[in-house]
Amino acid sequence: MDSTRHLISAAGLALMIFLAGGSGDTGTTSNGGGSAGVGEAQKPCLESVDARASSGEYSRYIVGTVKNSCNKQFSYVQISFNLYDAKANQVGSTFANVNNLEPYGTWRFKALIMEDSATRFKQQEITGF
């Protein structure tokens, strides 16, 4: 279980998306639920199926979708991101959250980017309970 969590965390940390280009990738973080046999990787209940930069008239966001792939309702779900400047210095963080994500449901998130110097982001984790 710990090796699966570390592997999934490493995959989430490896996810780097450039805001300027608006390109996206997927990342996952384990959040419990389900069961796996010996030697099998446990599929996370909550996973980001897309994340990309979006700009409004006066603001910028990270937008995407989180999918609940388990037969479990989550009373609270949060996705968080670290923000980086062009020289790879962390300049902040952001998150989005939702209540009552239903079993097998999807959530379209929108996380506000307040740091003007942020040029890219990295998904940190998805948590839920």
DSSP file (Angstrom, degrees, kcal/mol; ACC not computed):
  #  RESIDUE AA STRUCTURE BP1 BP2  ACC     N-H-->O    O-->H-N    N-H-->O    O-->H-N    TCO  KAPPA ALPHA  PHI   PSI    X-CA   Y-CA   Z-CA
    1    1 A M     >        0   0    0      0, 0.0     4,-2.5     0, 0.0     5,-0.2   0.000 360.0 360.0 360.0 -46.1    0.0    0.0    0.0
    2    2 A D  H  >  +     0   0    0      1,-0.2     4,-2.7     2,-0.2     5,-0.2   0.902 360.0  50.7 -62.9 -40.4    2.8    2.4    0.9
    3    3 A S  H  > S+     0   0    0      2,-0.2     4,-2.4     1,-0.2    -1,-0.2   0.877 110.8  49.3 -66.3 -34.9    4.7    1.6   -2.3
    4    4 A T  H  > S+     0   0    0      2,-0.2     4,-2.8     1,-0.2     5,-0.2   0.931 111.7  48.4 -65.7 -45.0    1.5    2.3   -4.3
    5    5 A R  H  X S+     0   0    0     -4,-2.5     4,-2.6     1,-0.2    -2,-0.2   0.908 113.5  47.4 -61.9 -42.2    1.0    5.6   -2.5
    6    6 A H  H  X S+     0   0    0     -4,-2.7     4,-2.6     2,-0.2    -1,-0.2   0.905 112.7  49.1 -66.2 -40.9    4.6    6.6   -3.2
    7    7 A L  H  X S+     0   0    0     -4,-2.4     4,-2.0     2,-0.2    -2,-0.2   0.921 114.2  44.9 -63.2 -44.9    4.4    5.6   -6.8
    8    8 A I  H  X S+     0   0    0     -4,-2.8     4,-2.3     2,-0.2    20,-0.3   0.900 113.1  50.7 -68.1 -40.1    1.1    7.5   -7.3
    9    9 A S  H  X S+     0   0    0     -4,-2.6     4,-2.5    -5,-0.2    -2,-0.2   0.908 109.7  50.9 -62.5 -41.7    2.5   10.5   -5.5
   10   10 A A  H  X S+     0   0    0     -4,-2.6     4,-1.9     1,-0.2    -1,-0.2   0.897 109.5  50.5 -62.9 -39.7    5.6   10.4   -7.6
   11   11 A A  H  X S+     0   0    0     -4,-2.0     4,-0.7     2,-0.2    -1,-0.2   0.903 110.9  49.3 -64.4 -40.0    3.5   10.3  -10.8
   12   12 A G  H >< S+     0   0    0     -4,-2.3     3,-0.7    16,-0.2   111,-0.2   0.898 111.4  48.6 -65.5 -40.1    1.5   13.3   -9.5
   13   13 A L  H 3< S+     0   0    0     -4,-2.5    -1,-0.2     1,-0.2    -2,-0.2   0.817 105.5  58.5 -69.5 -29.6    4.7   15.3   -8.7
   14   14 A A  H 3< S+     0   0    0     -4,-1.9     2,-0.5    -5,-0.2    -1,-0.2   0.692  82.3 102.7 -72.1 -17.5    6.0   14.5  -12.2
   15   15 A L    <<  +     0   0    0     -4,-0.7     2,-0.4    -3,-0.7   108,-0.4  -0.551  46.7 167.9 -70.7 115.7    3.0   16.1  -13.7
   16   16 A M        -     0   0    0     -2,-0.5     2,-0.4   106,-0.2   106,-0.2  -0.992  11.0-173.4-133.0 126.6    4.0   19.6  -15.0
   17   17 A I  E     -A  121   0A   0    104,-2.2   104,-2.0    -2,-0.4     2,-0.6  -0.963  21.5-131.1-123.0 133.1    1.8   21.6  -17.2
   18   18 A F  E  >> -A  120   0A   0     -2,-0.4     5,-0.9   102,-0.2     4,-0.8  -0.731  10.3-160.4 -87.3 123.4    2.8   24.9  -18.9
   19   19 A L  T >45S+     0   0    0    100,-1.6     3,-0.5    -2,-0.6   101,-0.2   0.884  86.8  61.3 -67.1 -40.3    0.2   27.6  -18.4
   20   20 A A  T 345S+     0   0    0     99,-1.1    -1,-0.2     1,-0.3   100,-0.1   0.884 110.4  39.7 -59.5 -39.5    1.4   29.8  -21.3
   21   21 A G  T 345S-     0   0    0      2,-0.1    -1,-0.3    -3,-0.1    -2,-0.2   0.652  99.1-136.9 -83.9 -15.3    0.8   27.0  -23.8
   22   22 A G  T <<5 +     0   0    0     -4,-0.8    -3,-0.2    -3,-0.5     2,-0.1   0.690  51.7 147.9  68.1  17.5   -2.5   26.0  -22.2
   23   23 A S      < -     0   0    0     -5,-0.9     2,-0.3    29,-0.1    30,-0.3  -0.481  28.5-158.9 -84.2 159.2   -1.5   22.3  -22.7
   24   24 A G        -     0   0    0     -2,-0.1     2,-0.3    28,-0.1    28,-0.2  -0.861  16.8-177.4-135.7 168.3   -2.6   19.7  -20.2
   25   25 A D        -     0   0    0     26,-0.6    26,-0.4    -2,-0.3     2,-0.3  -0.893  30.5-105.1-150.4 173.5   -1.9   16.2  -18.9
   26   26 A T        +     0   0    0     -2,-0.3     2,-0.3    24,-0.1    23,-0.1  -0.790  30.2 179.6-110.3 156.0   -3.4   13.9  -16.4
   27   27 A G  E     -D   48   0B   0     21,-0.9    21,-1.3    -2,-0.3     2,-0.3  -0.980   9.1-155.2-147.2 155.2   -2.3   13.0  -13.0
   28   28 A T  E     -D   47   0B   0     -2,-0.3     2,-0.4   -20,-0.3   -16,-0.2  -0.962   6.0-168.7-134.7 152.8   -3.7   10.8  -10.2
   29   29 A T        -     0   0    0     17,-0.8    17,-0.3    -2,-0.3     2,-0.1  -0.995  30.6-114.4-138.0 134.1   -3.5   10.6   -6.5
   30   30 A S        +     0   0    0     -2,-0.4    96,-0.1   -25,-0.2     3,-0.1  -0.430  33.4 171.0 -69.4 138.6   -4.6    7.7   -4.4
   31   31 A N        -     0   0    0      1,-0.5    -1,-0.1    -2,-0.1    97,-0.1   0.015  45.8-106.2-137.8  28.6   -7.5    8.5   -2.0
   32   32 A G        +     0   0    0      1,-0.1    13,-0.8    10,-0.1    -1,-0.5  -0.204  65.4 113.5  80.4-172.0   -8.5    5.1   -0.7
   33   33 A G        +     0   0    0      1,-0.2    -1,-0.1    11,-0.1    -2,-0.1   0.161  57.1  44.0  84.6 154.5  -11.5    3.0   -1.5
   34   34 A G  S    S-     0   0    0      1,-0.1     2,-0.3     8,-0.1    -1,-0.2   0.080  76.9-106.0  68.2 175.9  -11.7   -0.3   -3.3
   35   35 A S        -     0   0    0     -3,-0.1     2,-0.4     0, 0.0     8,-0.1  -0.992  23.0-157.6-141.1 150.2   -9.4   -3.2   -2.7
   36   36 A A        -     0   0    0     -2,-0.3     6,-0.1     6,-0.1     3,-0.1  -0.946  19.3-120.0-127.6 147.7   -6.5   -4.7   -4.6
   37   37 A G    >   -     0   0    0     -2,-0.4     3,-2.0     1,-0.2     2,-0.1  -0.224  53.8 -65.1 -76.3 173.1   -5.0   -8.1   -4.5
   38   38 A V  T 3  S+     0   0    0      1,-0.3    -1,-0.2     3,-0.0     3,-0.1  -0.396 125.3  10.8 -61.4 129.3   -1.4   -8.8   -3.6
   39   39 A G  T 3  S+     0   0    0      1,-0.3     2,-0.4    -2,-0.1    -1,-0.3   0.365 101.8 118.6  83.8  -5.8    0.9   -7.3   -6.2
   40   40 A E    <   -     0   0    0     -3,-2.0     2,-0.4     1,-0.0    -1,-0.3  -0.749  66.3-122.9 -95.3 140.6   -1.9   -5.3   -7.8
   41   41 A A        -     0   0    0     -2,-0.4     2,-0.5    -3,-0.1    -4,-0.1  -0.652  27.3-125.8 -78.1 134.9   -1.8   -1.6   -8.0
   42   42 A Q        -     0   0    0     -2,-0.4    -6,-0.1    -6,-0.1   -10,-0.1  -0.701  18.5-130.4 -83.6 127.1   -4.9    0.0   -6.4
   43   43 A K        -     0   0    0     -2,-0.5     2,-0.1    -8,-0.1    -1,-0.0  -0.620  28.7-116.1 -75.7 131.9   -6.8    2.3   -8.7
   44   44 A P        -     0   0    0      0, 0.0    25,-0.2     0, 0.0   -14,-0.1  -0.375   8.3-139.7 -69.4 147.1   -7.5    5.6   -6.9
   45   45 A C  S    S+     0   0    0    -13,-0.8    24,-3.3     1,-0.2     2,-0.5   0.895  91.6  45.2 -68.9 -40.4  -11.1    6.6   -6.3
   46   46 A L  E    S+ E   0  68B   0    -17,-0.3   -17,-0.8    22,-0.2     2,-0.3  -0.909  70.9 159.8-111.6 127.8  -10.4   10.2   -7.2
   47   47 A E  E     -DE  28  67B   0     20,-1.8    20,-2.9    -2,-0.5     2,-0.6  -0.999  40.7-120.1-147.1 146.9   -8.4   11.3  -10.2
   48   48 A S  E     -DE  27  66B   0    -21,-1.3   -21,-0.9    -2,-0.3    18,-0.2  -0.748  22.3-174.1 -82.5 120.6   -7.9   14.3  -12.3
   49   49 A V  E    S-     0   0B   0     16,-2.4     2,-0.3    -2,-0.6    -1,-0.2   0.596  71.3  -1.4 -94.2 -11.3   -8.8   13.4  -15.9
   50   50 A D  E     - E   0  65B   0     15,-0.9    15,-1.3   -23,-0.1    -1,-0.3  -0.928  57.3-178.6-166.9 153.9   -7.6   16.8  -17.3
   51   51 A A  E     + E   0  64B   0    -26,-0.4   -26,-0.6    -2,-0.3     2,-0.3  -0.918  17.5 156.0-156.2 131.2   -6.2   20.0  -16.0
   52   52 A R  E     - E   0  63B   0     11,-2.6    11,-2.8    -2,-0.3     2,-0.2  -0.968  41.9 -93.3-152.4 164.1   -5.3   23.1  -18.1
   53   53 A A  E     - E   0  62B   0     -2,-0.3     2,-0.3   -30,-0.3     9,-0.2  -0.550  37.4-176.2 -81.0 147.8   -4.9   26.8  -17.9
   54   54 A S  E     - E   0  61B   0      7,-2.3     7,-3.2    -2,-0.2     2,-0.4  -0.994   9.7-153.1-144.5 140.3   -7.8   29.1  -18.7
   55   55 A S  E     - E   0  60B   0     -2,-0.3     5,-0.2     5,-0.2     2,-0.2  -0.949   7.3-170.5-119.8 136.5   -7.9   32.9  -18.8
   56   56 A G        -     0   0    0      3,-3.8     5,-0.0    -2,-0.4    -2,-0.0  -0.381  49.4 -82.8-102.8-170.8  -10.8   35.2  -18.2
   57   57 A E  S    S+     0   0    0      1,-0.2     3,-0.0    -2,-0.2    -2,-0.0   0.891 125.2   7.6 -63.2 -39.6  -11.0   38.9  -18.9
   58   58 A Y  S    S+     0   0    0      1,-0.0     2,-0.3     2,-0.0    -1,-0.2   0.320 126.8  44.8-125.3   5.9   -9.3   39.8  -15.6
   59   59 A S        -     0   0    0     53,-0.0    -3,-3.8     2,-0.0     2,-0.3  -0.950  59.9-135.4-149.7 165.2   -8.2   36.5  -14.1
   60   60 A R  E     -EF  55 113B   0     53,-0.7    53,-2.8    -2,-0.3     2,-0.3  -0.927  23.9-178.5-124.1 150.9   -6.5   33.1  -14.8
   61   61 A Y  E     -EF  54 112B   0     -7,-3.2    -7,-2.3    -2,-0.3     2,-0.5  -0.920  31.1-128.2-140.0 161.8   -7.5   29.7  -13.6
   62   62 A I  E     -EF  53 111B   0     49,-2.3    49,-2.9    -2,-0.3     2,-0.3  -0.992  40.4-177.0-106.2 122.6   -6.6   26.1  -13.6
   63   63 A V  E     +EF  52 110B   0    -11,-2.8   -11,-2.6    -2,-0.5     2,-0.3  -0.876  17.5 112.8-122.0 154.0   -9.7   24.2  -14.8
   64   64 A G  E     -EF  51 109B   0     45,-1.6    45,-1.6    -2,-0.3     2,-0.4  -0.976  52.8 -78.2 174.4-163.2  -10.4   20.5  -15.3
   65   65 A T  E     -EF  50 108B   0    -15,-1.3   -16,-2.4    -2,-0.3   -15,-0.9  -0.987  20.4-159.2-132.4 135.7  -12.3   17.5  -14.2
   66   66 A V  E     -EF  48 107B   0     41,-2.8    41,-2.6    -2,-0.4     2,-0.4  -0.956  16.8-155.1-110.0 133.7  -12.0   15.2  -11.2
   67   67 A K  E     -EF  47 106B   0    -20,-2.9   -20,-1.8    -2,-0.5     2,-0.8  -0.916  10.4-148.8-113.2 134.8  -13.6   11.8  -11.5
   68   68 A N  E     +E   46   0B   0     37,-3.0   -22,-0.2    -2,-0.4    36,-0.1  -0.897  17.1 179.5 -96.5 108.4  -14.8    9.6   -8.7
   69   69 A S        +     0   0    0    -24,-3.3     2,-0.3    -2,-0.8   -23,-0.1   0.167  52.7  82.4 -97.9  19.8  -14.4    6.0  -10.0
   70   70 A C  S    S-     0   0    0    -25,-0.3     2,-1.4     2,-0.2    34,-1.4  -0.808  86.2-113.5-120.7 162.3  -15.7    4.3   -6.8
   71   71 A N  S    S+     0   0    0     -2,-0.3     2,-0.3    32,-0.2    -2,-0.1  -0.418  85.2 102.6 -87.8  58.1  -19.1    3.4   -5.4
   72   72 A K        -     0   0    0     -2,-1.4     2,-0.4    30,-0.1    32,-0.2  -0.995  66.9-134.7-144.1 132.5  -18.5    5.9   -2.5
   73   73 A Q        -     0   0    0     -2,-0.3     2,-0.5    30,-0.1    29,-0.2  -0.757  17.9-149.5 -87.0 134.8  -19.8    9.4   -1.9
   74   74 A F  E     -B  101   0A   0     27,-2.5    27,-2.0    -2,-0.4     3,-0.1  -0.914   7.1-160.2-104.0 124.3  -17.2   11.9   -0.8
   75   75 A S  E    S+     0   0A   0     -2,-0.5    25,-1.2     1,-0.2     2,-0.3   0.763  82.8  18.9 -74.8 -22.7  -18.6   14.6    1.5
   76   76 A Y  E     +B   99   0A   0     23,-0.3    53,-1.9    25,-0.1     2,-0.4  -0.979  65.0 179.3-148.8 133.8  -15.5   16.8    0.7
   77   77 A V  E     -BC  98 128A   0     21,-2.4    21,-2.3    -2,-0.3     2,-0.4  -0.998   4.9-177.5-134.0 139.2  -13.0   16.7   -2.2
   78   78 A Q  E     -BC  97 127A   0     49,-2.6    49,-2.7    -2,-0.4     2,-0.4  -0.999  10.4-164.5-137.1 139.4  -10.1   19.1   -2.8
   79   79 A I  E     -BC  96 126A   0     17,-2.3    17,-2.0    -2,-0.4     2,-0.3  -0.980  15.6-166.4-119.1 136.6   -7.5   19.4   -5.5
   80   80 A S  E     -BC  95 125A   0     45,-2.3    44,-3.0    -2,-0.4    45,-0.9  -0.918   6.8-169.8-128.5 152.5   -4.3   21.4   -5.0
   81   81 A F  E     -BC  94 123A   0     13,-2.8    13,-2.3    -2,-0.3     2,-0.3  -0.984  18.0-136.1-137.5 144.2   -1.6   22.8   -7.2
   82   82 A N  E     -BC  93 122A   0     40,-2.5    40,-2.1    -2,-0.3     2,-0.4  -0.804  24.5-141.5 -94.1 146.8    1.8   24.5   -6.7
   83   83 A L  E     -BC  92 121A   0      9,-2.8     8,-2.5    -2,-0.3     9,-1.1  -0.898  17.6-169.5-113.6 139.9    2.5   27.5   -9.0
   84   84 A Y  E     -BC  90 120A   0     36,-2.7    35,-3.3    -2,-0.4    36,-1.7  -0.924  15.1-132.4-130.3 150.6    5.9   28.3  -10.5
   85   85 A D    >   -     0   0    0      4,-2.3     3,-1.9    -2,-0.3    33,-0.1  -0.260  47.6 -83.7 -88.4-175.4    7.5   31.2  -12.3
   86   86 A A  T 3  S+     0   0    0     31,-0.4    32,-0.1     1,-0.3    -1,-0.0   0.697 130.2  53.8 -64.8 -19.4    9.5   30.9  -15.6
   87   87 A K  T 3  S-     0   0    0      2,-0.1    -1,-0.3     0, 0.0     3,-0.1   0.206 120.3-106.6-100.0  14.7   12.7   30.0  -13.6
   88   88 A A  S <  S+     0   0    0     -3,-1.9     2,-0.4     1,-0.3    -2,-0.1   0.671  72.0 144.4  70.0  20.2   10.9   27.1  -11.8
   89   89 A N        -     0   0    0      1,-0.0    -4,-2.3     2,-0.0     2,-0.4  -0.747  56.9-115.4 -85.5 134.5   10.7   29.0   -8.4
   90   90 A Q  E     +B   84   0A   0     -2,-0.4    -6,-0.3    -6,-0.2     3,-0.1  -0.568  37.5 173.9 -69.8 127.5    7.6   28.2   -6.5
   91   91 A V  E     -     0   0A   0     -8,-2.5     2,-0.3    -2,-0.4    -7,-0.2   0.380  57.0 -47.0-115.9  -0.3    5.6   31.5   -6.3
   92   92 A G  E     -B   83   0A   0     -9,-1.1    -9,-2.8    23,-0.1     2,-0.3  -0.989  50.8-111.8 163.9-166.8    2.4   30.2   -4.6
   93   93 A S  E     -B   82   0A   0     -2,-0.3     2,-0.3   -11,-0.3   -11,-0.2  -0.962  18.3-167.3-153.2 164.9   -0.3   27.6   -4.6
   94   94 A T  E     -B   81   0A   0    -13,-2.3   -13,-2.8    -2,-0.3     2,-0.3  -0.966   4.4-175.4-151.5 165.1   -4.0   27.3   -5.3
   95   95 A F  E     -B   80   0A   0     -2,-0.3    17,-0.4   -15,-0.2     2,-0.3  -0.975  12.5-152.3-156.0 166.4   -6.8   24.8   -4.8
   96   96 A A  E     -B   79   0A   0    -17,-2.0   -17,-2.3    -2,-0.3     2,-0.3  -0.968  16.7-171.5-138.8 154.1  -10.5   24.1   -5.5
   97   97 A N  E     -B   78   0A   0     -2,-0.3     2,-0.3   -19,-0.2   -19,-0.2  -0.969   7.8-170.0-146.2 162.4  -13.0   22.1   -3.5
   98   98 A V  E     -B   77   0A   0    -21,-2.3   -21,-2.4    -2,-0.3     2,-0.3  -0.980  17.1-131.0-148.0 154.4  -16.5   20.7   -3.7
   99   99 A N  E    S+B   76   0A   0     -2,-0.3   -23,-0.3   -23,-0.2   -24,-0.2  -0.836  77.9  12.7-107.3 148.5  -18.9   19.0   -1.3
  100  100 A N  E     -     0   0A   0    -25,-1.2     2,-0.6    -2,-0.3   -25,-0.2   0.898  65.0-172.5  60.5  53.1  -20.9   15.8   -1.8
  101  101 A L  E     -B   74   0A   0    -27,-2.0   -27,-2.5    -3,-0.2    -1,-0.2  -0.682  23.6-132.8 -75.7 117.9  -19.3   14.3   -4.9
  102  102 A E    >   -     0   0    0     -2,-0.6     3,-2.3   -29,-0.2   -34,-0.2  -0.210  30.2 -77.4 -73.2 159.5  -21.5   11.3   -5.7
  103  103 A P  T 3  S+     0   0    0      0, 0.0   -32,-0.2     0, 0.0    -1,-0.2  -0.334 119.4   2.3 -55.3 133.9  -20.4    7.8   -6.5
  104  104 A Y  T 3  S+     0   0    0    -34,-1.4   -35,-0.1   -32,-0.2     2,-0.1   0.635 105.7 139.4  61.1  17.3  -19.0    7.6  -10.1
  105  105 A G    <   -     0   0    0     -3,-2.3   -37,-3.0   -35,-0.2     2,-0.3  -0.367  45.1-137.4 -86.2 167.5  -19.6   11.3  -10.4
  106  106 A T  E     -F   67   0B   0    -39,-0.2     2,-0.4    -3,-0.1   -39,-0.2  -0.927   8.5-157.6-123.3 151.9  -17.5   14.0  -12.0
  107  107 A W  E     -F   66   0B   0    -41,-2.6   -41,-2.8    -2,-0.3     2,-0.8  -0.994  10.0-147.2-131.4 124.8  -16.6   17.5  -10.8
  108  108 A R  E     -F   65   0B   0     -2,-0.4   -43,-0.3   -43,-0.2     2,-0.2  -0.829  28.5-162.4 -91.4 108.4  -15.5   20.3  -13.1
  109  109 A F  E     -F   64   0B   0    -45,-1.6   -45,-1.6    -2,-0.8     2,-0.3  -0.510  17.6-167.1 -95.5 161.3  -13.1   22.4  -10.9
  110  110 A K  E     -F   63   0B   0    -47,-0.2     2,-0.5    -2,-0.2   -47,-0.2  -0.873   6.3-170.2-148.5 108.5  -11.8   25.9  -11.3
  111  111 A A  E     -F   62   0B   0    -49,-2.9   -49,-2.3    -2,-0.3     2,-0.2  -0.910  22.1-128.5-108.4 122.5   -8.9   27.1   -9.2
  112  112 A L  E     -F   61   0B   0     -2,-0.5     2,-0.6   -17,-0.4   -51,-0.2  -0.458  11.0-148.9 -71.8 134.1   -8.0   30.8   -9.2
  113  113 A I  E     +F   60   0B   0    -53,-2.8   -53,-0.7    -2,-0.2   -19,-0.1  -0.927  22.6 169.5-102.9 114.1   -4.4   31.8  -10.0
  114  114 A M        +     0   0    0     -2,-0.6     2,-0.7   -21,-0.2    -1,-0.1   0.616  48.6  93.8-100.5 -15.3   -3.6   35.0   -8.1
  115  115 A E    >   -     0   0    0      1,-0.2     3,-1.3   -22,-0.1   -24,-0.1  -0.706  59.0-159.3 -84.7 115.8    0.2   35.2   -8.6
  116  116 A D  T 3  S+     0   0    0     -2,-0.7    -1,-0.2     1,-0.3    -3,-0.0   0.809  90.2  56.5 -62.7 -30.7    1.0   37.3  -11.7
  117  117 A S  T 3  S+     0   0    0    -26,-0.1   -31,-0.4    -3,-0.1     2,-0.3   0.543  78.3 115.7 -81.9  -5.9    4.4   35.7  -12.0
  118  118 A A    <   +     0   0    0     -3,-1.3   -33,-0.3     1,-0.2     3,-0.1  -0.473  27.7 162.7 -68.7 127.0    3.0   32.1  -12.3
  119  119 A T        +     0   0    0    -35,-3.3  -100,-1.6     1,-0.3   -99,-1.1   0.493  64.2  15.3-119.5 -12.1    3.8   30.6  -15.7
  120  120 A R  E     -AC  18  84A   0    -36,-1.7   -36,-2.7  -102,-0.2     2,-0.3  -0.970  62.2-152.1-154.8 167.5    3.2   26.9  -14.9
  121  121 A F  E     -AC  17  83A   0   -104,-2.0  -104,-2.2    -2,-0.3     2,-0.4  -0.947   4.8-151.8-143.1 162.6    1.7   24.6  -12.3
  122  122 A K  E     - C   0  82A   0    -40,-2.1   -40,-2.5    -2,-0.3     2,-0.2  -0.993  26.5-120.6-137.7 127.1    2.1   21.1  -10.9
  123  123 A Q  E     - C   0  81A   0     -2,-0.4   -42,-0.3  -108,-0.4  -108,-0.2  -0.481  28.0-177.3 -66.3 133.1   -0.8   19.1   -9.3
  124  124 A Q  E     -     0   0A   0    -44,-3.0     2,-0.3     1,-0.3   -43,-0.2   0.876  51.9 -33.4 -98.2 -54.9    0.0   18.2   -5.7
  125  125 A E  E     - C   0  80A   0    -45,-0.9   -45,-2.3  -113,-0.1     2,-0.5  -0.996  35.2-137.2-163.2 160.4   -2.8   16.1   -4.5
  126  126 A I  E     - C   0  79A   0     -2,-0.3     2,-0.4   -47,-0.2   -47,-0.2  -0.999  30.5-175.0-120.3 125.1   -6.5   15.2   -4.6
  127  127 A T  E     + C   0  78A   0    -49,-2.7   -49,-2.6    -2,-0.5     2,-0.3  -0.905   7.2 166.7-121.0 151.4   -7.9   14.5   -1.1
  128  128 A G  E       C   0  77A   0     -2,-0.4   -51,-0.2   -51,-0.2   -82,-0.1  -0.985 360.0 360.0-159.7 150.8  -11.4   13.4   -0.2
  129  129 A F              0   0    0    -53,-1.9   -52,-0.1    -2,-0.3    -1,-0.1   0.269 360.0 360.0-150.3 360.0  -13.4   12.0    2.7
